[in-house]
């Protein structure tokens, strides 16, 4: 465990973070959730990189992590921030089985594992923060995530260096979904290098969110949306 871990995990949470790292490096590799070449850099590339997401999560927030995979960043956030409630959404059985085992092993009673796709939850529940890591380009992510975002909440997605290009490519979708201006943030400046880049997308007007429109459009492809935009 690198010394930087003490900057993002409270002392009482460090044993849970270490245990999770061990499970990733053993069962996670055996089950094909983490590549064996990733084990030497689990802390720097995965755990710390995910843990600094807590800088963008309000106190006591309800968080949804879509496409959670092996639990990155959702499980890490739940360990670093025991004040938040985290829902892990993942469609693959072998991954949800692993997530459920880890949640039970670590005693994370504020974490719920849901086997399914993000749009399975549309219209059922909303969250203060909807996050993801390396799931899809922003234009597709909006359709999966924004119907889950509460009126005063936001999408907070972990992104790479192409985030600004993704935002420009998604301009028409941002307008269609009635989103506010995206904010690019760099997190963990003193913890990880390079810092974790996220894009935060709120609703433009919490009183007039895009969910009714989302319900009509959620099965339409980005290609269909682009063609419709040209016709308008």
N, C-alpha and C positions, 0 to 999 in steps of 0.2 A: 504494500500500500504506500503510495507516494505521500510526502508530507502535505501536499496541496489538498488532500482529501479532508484534512481537518478544517479547511476553510469553508467547505460546503456541507459537511456532515457533522452534526453535533456529536459530542463524545459518546452519548448513549446510543446513537444510531450507527456509529462506525462498525460495531460487530455485525450488524445486519448487512451493511454494505460489503464487508469482507466475505460474509457467507454467500451473498448473491454473486459476487465475483467468482467464488469457488464453484458454485453451481453452474455458472456460465462456462467456466473453463473445463468442467468435467461433463455433466449431463448435457449441457448446451452444445458441446462439440460432438458428443456421441450421437445426439439426435439431429445433428445437422443444422442447428440454429445459429451457431457461431463457427466460422472457419477456424481450423487449428492454427493458422498463421496469425489469427487475431489475438490469441491468448496472451502473448507477451505485452500487448499494448491495450489490454482490456480497460485499464484504469484511464489512461490518457485519451484514448480514441473513443471510448464508449461511456464509461461510468462518469468520469468528471465532465466530459463533454455534454452529457445529458443532465447531470446534477445542477449545472449552472443555469439551467432553464428556470429554476426556482426564482431567479431574479425578476422574471417577467410574470410570476404567478401571484395574485393577491392572497392575503391572509385568509385562510378558511375556505378557499375556492373549491368549487366542484370542477374537476378536470376530466376530459375525455381524451384518451390517446387512441387514435384510429390506426389500424395496421400495426398493432403493437409488437408483433414478432416475438422476440425473446424478452420483451419488456422494456425496450429502449424507445423513448425516454420515460414512459409511464411508471414502471416499477422503480426506477432510480429516483424519480421525483417523489414517489410515495415514501421512499426510505428517507430522503433528505428533508421532506416536509410532512411530518406526521399530522399536521393540522389540516391538510387538504384531503378531499375525497376523490379517489381516482377510479375511473372506469376504463378498463383495457378492452378494446374491441379488436378482435382478430378472427378471420374466417377459418383458418386451418386447424383441424383437430389436434394434430401433434403439437402445435404451438400453444393452444389454449390448455392442453393437458399439462404442459411444462409450466405455464403461467400459474395455473391453479395449484400445482405442487409447490411452487416457490412461495406463493401467497400464504399457503398453510404452513410451510416450513418456517417462514419468517414471522408469522403471526400478524400479518398486515390486515387487520380487521376493517380498515377503511378503503380497501381495494376490492373491486368487483370485476370479474372476468366475464366477458360476453363473447360467445362464439357467434360470429356473424359479420356482416358488412356494415359500414357506417350508415348506409341508407335504410337498413333494417330498423334503425332507431329514430328515423325522421318522423316527427310528429308525436313521439312518445316522451322525450325528455330533452331538456336543454342544459347547457353547462356554461360556467363562467369562462372557461378556457377550453378550446379544442386544439389539441396539438398532434403532431406527427413528425416522423423522421424519415426522410428519403422515401416517401410514399408515392408522390406524383408531382408533375408540374403544377404550378399555382392555379392555372385555369381549370384543371380537373379537380384539384383539391377544394376549390371553392364550392363546387357542387356537392361534394361529400360532406364538407365540414360546416358550412354556414347554416344549414338547417338545424344544426345541433347547438349553435351559438345563441346564448340568451341575449335579450335586448341590450343589456349593458356589458355583455361579454365580448370576447374576441377570439379569432383564430390566431394561434401563435405556433407557427410551423418552423421547424429547424430546416435551414437551407444552406446551400453552398455558395460559391463565388458567383454563380450565374443568377442570383436572386433579383438583381435589378433588371436583367433581361426578361426574366419570368414575369415581373410586374408589368413591364411595358407590353408584353405579349398578351397579358390578361386584362388590359384596360377595358375592353368592351364587356368582358364578363364581370368585372368589378362594378361597372355601371349597371349592368343587368340585375345583378344581385343586390343593388342598392348598398354597396359597401362604402365605408369611409376610406380615406387615403391610407394606403399601406405604409407602415413604419418599419424600416430595417434597423435592427438593433444588434449590437455585438455584446455578448455576455461572457462573463468569466475572464475579464481582461488580465487579472492577476492569478488566474488559476490554470487556464489552458492556453496553449499556443498551437495554432492560431485560435483566437477566441471563437466561441460558438455564435454563428450567425442565425438570426431568426427574423421572420417577417410577421408583424402583428397587423391583423386586419379586423377592425371593428365594424359595426353597422354605421352608416352615415347618419341615420336618424333612428334612434332606439324605438321611437313610437311608430315607425313605419318600416319594419324590417322586411327582408326579401323572402320570407318563408312561403307566403301564399304563391308567389311566383315560382319558388323552388319546387313546390308540389306539382306544378304543371310541367316543369322542365326537367325533372331529375333523371328521366330516362332518355333524354335527348343527348346526342353525342356532341362534342366540341365542334366537329365538322358541320353538323346541322346548325349549330348556333352561329358559326361564322357565315354560312350561306344565308341564313335568315337576316343577319345583320347587314349583309351586302344588299339583299333585296329591299330592306327598309331604306 
